[in-house]
Amino acid sequence: MVDDKQIAFSPAVEISYLAEKEQQALLETMQAEDCTPSLAQAQHMKKLSQDGKLNGDVILGIMTEEKPNQKEKLTIRKERIDKFFPQDFSEQQKEDLLVQLLETWYRRKQRERDHER
């Protein structure tokens, strides 16, 4: 799988320490969930395997955790919005103001929908 670029090398090294039965359970989970383990997940499984606590259910739980790099992010280019803020605004102030404006807009839309009913 490493050669076919289906799994990264570092997690594969950690997985190589799992018993064959555990590796098979991991492979089945990877196929069922269409995912591959991160290095942290592979290390976690290796540790649990060494402690005799790794089984199919545990593997499924680990593999279905949301990984930090999989969380969706919204990216807006600075040049698109900087002109709307005072020059001394920090990035946090910009984010706070954007969220505040969105909340106000959302409440207004909700009121408009309520009046239509």
PyMOL commands that set and color helices and strands:
alter all, ss='L'
color gray80, all
select helices_A, chain A and resi 9-15+20-33+39-50+56-63+68-70+78-84+91-116
alter helices_A, ss='H'
color red, helices_A
deselect
rebuild
show_as cartoon
